[in-house]
């Protein structure tokens, strides 16, 4: 009987050995950068982008298909 030795693999460094982006279809975002304070959103059927920085403590409005979310400009005046 022959003994089967499983193959060995070298370690992979995600910062040194991997480049590019992980596509949306493979579970990644497919983007290399974004906006701090922004929200990732679908800008196309298979493309994800980052919205601009959103204002803290504001109501976020959906932009609709392919449009970045935004914040509500004003809550009106108090009475």
N, C-alpha and C positions, 0 to 999 in steps of 0.2 A: 504494500500500500504506500502511496506517495503522500507526503505531507504538503499541503498547499499553504504557502505563505502569502498573507494578504499584502497588497502593495502599500507602501508608505508614501505620504505626501508631505511636502515642505509647508511650513506655515505661510499664510498670506497676510501681508500687512495692508489693511484697507487704505491707509494714507500713502504708502510708498508704492504698492504694487497694483493698485486699481485706479483707473482714470475714467473720465467721462461721467455720465449720469445713468442712473437706473431708470429706465423708461416706465411710464405709467402702466403699460400692459404687464410689466414684471413686478409691480408692487411699489415702484418708486414714484417720485414726483416729476422726474425728467427735467428738473431745473437745477442750475448751479448756484443761484443766489436768490434772495428775496428781500423784502423790506421789513426791517425790524418794526414791529407794531402793525404789520399787515396780515392779511388772511390769504392762504392759498385758495384759488378758485379755478374752475374750468373756463379757460378763455376760448376754447374750441372743443370739438368733440373728443379729442385725445390729447389736449395740451393743457397743462396746468401752469398758471402764472401766480404772482403775488400782487395783492392790491397795494395801493399806497398806504402809508402809515395812517391808522385810524385814530381819532381823538378819544382820549380816555373818558370813561363814564358817559358815553353817548349811545343812543339807540342805533344799531347797525341795520341798514336796509339792503336787501338783496338787489343786485343790479339787473337781474334777469339773465337770460341765456347769453353767455359769452361776455358779460359785462361785470367789472369788478364791484364788490360790495362797497358801500359808502356809509357815512354816518349822517344821521338826521341833522340838518343845518341848525335848527332851533327848536326848542320845546315850546316856544311862544312866550307870552308874558304872564306874570303872576297877577292875580286880581284878588 
